[in-house]
């Protein structure tokens, strides 16, 4: 079971998008065989806020699509608090257009990406990237927004 708090002060997300986000989280937690209560927050932000967070915490002077802060990373004790995801909705829109796919598909990709980062998956090393992206594409397939063949296209 998970508890998700969505901070969307500008009410950007539609009901359909919120349902998709919850479904993705549920599928990931089932796939990862996570038990007990898991709590995380999703903040919907814009390019301006993303750039500020990226500069402050990663020393990168640009807006990025998703930033995750895992409370499980480097921790031997895994509490019910998983962490926070900052999702740049401006990037959801621009990347959907750039990659010529739907906003829902881009949203699903970035939400799953953020959650897998919270669960301590990474994509720096090629072997780790294969694992993480394969998991993401499996989730996209389960929600009807992609397939494993998309790995080549992203």
BELGI-V357897 format. One record per residue. N is the residue number from 0. PSI is psi in radians with two decimals (none if undefined). BURIAL is # if it has 24 or more other ideal C-beta (glycine too) atoms within 12 Angstrom, else .. Layout:
{{N,PSI,BURIAL} {N,PSI,BURIAL}}
//
This chain:
{{0,2.47,.} {1,2.73,#} {2,2.14,.} {3,2.21,#} {4,2.10,.} {5,2.10,#} {6,1.76,.} {7,1.24,.} {8,-0.47,.} {9,0.10,.} {10,0.89,.} {11,-0.70,.} {12,2.42,#} {13,2.91,.} {14,-0.71,.} {15,-0.72,.} {16,-0.69,#} {17,-0.75,.} {18,-0.72,.} {19,-0.78,#} {20,-0.79,#} {21,-0.68,#} {22,-0.74,#} {23,-0.83,#} {24,-0.79,#} {25,-0.80,#} {26,-0.71,#} {27,-0.79,#} {28,-0.61,#} {29,-0.80,.} {30,-0.62,.} {31,0.02,#} {32,0.75,.} {33,2.35,#} {34,2.78,.} {35,-3.05,.} {36,2.27,.} {37,2.24,#} {38,2.29,#} {39,2.82,#} {40,2.54,#} {41,2.09,#} {42,2.22,#} {43,2.07,#} {44,3.12,#} {45,-3.12,#} {46,-0.72,.} {47,-0.90,.} {48,-0.67,#} {49,-0.76,#} {50,-0.72,#} {51,-0.80,.} {52,-0.76,#} {53,-0.69,#} {54,-0.78,.} {55,-0.76,.} {56,-0.32,.} {57,0.01,.} {58,0.63,.} {59,2.24,.} {60,0.98,.} {61,2.77,.} {62,2.44,#} {63,2.97,#} {64,-0.71,#} {65,2.39,#} {66,2.27,#} {67,2.45,#} {68,1.81,#} {69,2.32,#} {70,-0.15,#} {71,-0.39,#} {72,2.35,.} {73,0.55,.} {74,2.31,.} {75,-0.40,.} {76,2.13,.} {77,1.80,.} {78,-3.12,.} {79,-0.31,.} {80,2.01,.} {81,-0.77,#} {82,-2.80,#} {83,2.52,#} {84,2.34,#} {85,1.92,#} {86,2.10,#} {87,1.81,#} {88,-0.47,#} {89,-0.70,#} {90,-0.60,#} {91,-0.85,#} {92,-0.85,#} {93,-0.65,.} {94,-0.58,#} {95,-0.77,#} {96,-0.80,.} {97,-0.76,.} {98,-0.02,.} {99,0.80,.} {100,3.09,.} {101,2.77,.} {102,-0.69,#} {103,-0.69,#} {104,-0.76,#} {105,-0.73,#} {106,-0.81,#} {107,-0.75,#} {108,-0.83,#} {109,-0.64,#} {110,-0.81,#} {111,-0.67,#} {112,-0.83,#} {113,-0.74,#} {114,-0.74,#} {115,-0.60,#} {116,-0.71,#} {117,-0.58,#} {118,0.23,#} {119,0.35,.} {120,2.64,#} {121,2.97,.} {122,0.47,.} {123,-0.92,.} {124,2.47,.} {125,-0.71,.} {126,-0.68,.} {127,-0.67,.} {128,-0.75,.} {129,-0.76,.} {130,-0.87,.} {131,-0.83,#} {132,-0.59,#} {133,-0.71,#} {134,-0.76,#} {135,-0.80,#} {136,-0.49,#} {137,-0.73,#} {138,-0.77,#} {139,-0.72,#} {140,-0.73,#} {141,-0.51,.} {142,0.13,#} {143,0.46,.} {144,0.40,#} {145,-3.14,#} {146,3.01,.} {147,-0.47,.} {148,-0.32,.} {149,-0.35,#} {150,-0.71,.} {151,-0.53,.} {152,-0.26,.} {153,none,#}}
//
